[in-house]
Amino acid sequence: MWRQLRLYIVWFGEELPNLDHAIAEVVKADIVIIVGTSKQVSPAAGLVSFARENIPVYFIVPKPAISAAFELTSTLTVIETTAAQGPPDLVTKLTKDLITF
C-alpha cells in the first residue's frame, strides 16, 4: 500500500496546523525570518502582521513577491537568494552585528 508522507506541508485549502501557536510565537519574537515562500497564501502569509512594531523582519527568497501583509512592516529586509544560502549568510551578518554592538 502506498502512503504519501507530508511532513510540515500544507496544501492549498487546508487549515494551517497550530496557527494559534504560530501567532503566539510571532507576537513574542524579537526577530522574524521568513524563508523560501512566496508569502501569497493565507493564513501563513499574514503571520508577519502579528509581529510587534519595530521588530526586524527578514524575507529570504530568490524571487520575492511582496504581499499586502509586508506593507505593514517598516523594518522589512528582503534578501534575494536561496533558502540554502540565505539563512547562513543572515546568521553571519546578525552575529557580526551583535559583536560590534
N, C-alpha and C positions, 0 to 999 in steps of 0.2 A: 504494500500500500504506500502510495506517495503522499507525503505531507510537506506543505510549504512552511518553512521557518521564517519568521519575520521579527527578528529582534529589534525593538525600538523603531519600527517603521509604521507610519500611519498612512493609510491610503486615502485618496480623496473621498469625502463623505463620511469618514469615520470620526468618532469622537477622539479627542486627544487624551490619552490616559494621564491621570494625575495632574490635570490642568490647574486645579486649585493649589496643589503643592508647587507647581512651576511658578505660578503667580507669586506665592509667598516667598519663594527663593529670590525672584527678581526684585521684589519690594525691598528686601533687606540687603541686596548686593551692593558692594562698593564699586563694582565694575561689571559691565555686561559685554560678553564676547559672543558674537553670532558667527557661526562658521558654516559655509557650504550650503546655503539655502537661498532661494530666490526671494524669500520674505513676501511672497504673493498669496500664500494660502492661510486662511484663518482657521482656527483661532491663534495658532502659533505666531503668525505674523504680528499680532497685536501685543505679544508679551512685552516687547520693549517699552510700550506705553505705560507699563506699571513701574518702571524704574524711577527712583527718586530723582528730583530735579538736580541738575549739575553732575550726574553720575556719568563717567566716561563710557561711551558705547563704541565698540569696535565691530565692524562688519567685514568679515573676510570671505570674499567670493571672487572668482575670476571675472565674471561679467555682472556687476551689480545692477539691480533694478530697484530703485528706491521707492518704497511704498509710502502710503499716507501716514502710517504709524511712525515712520522715521522723521516726518516733518515736525513732530512734537519734540524731537531730540536735538537740542542745540549742540550737544557735545559729541556728535557722531563723527567717527573717523572711518572712512572706507579704505580698505586695504585690498587692492585688486590683485589677488594671487590665489593659488590653490589652497585647499584645505590641508594639504600635506606640508606646504611651505609656510603659510601664514602664521599659524599658531607658534611654531618655534621662533620665528622672527619677532613676533609680538612679545613673547616671554623675554627674549633677549633685550628688547627695547625697554620694556617695563622694569626689568631688573636693573638695567643701567640707570634709568630714571630714578629708581629708589636709592641706588648707591650714591648718585650725585646730589640727591636731595639733602 
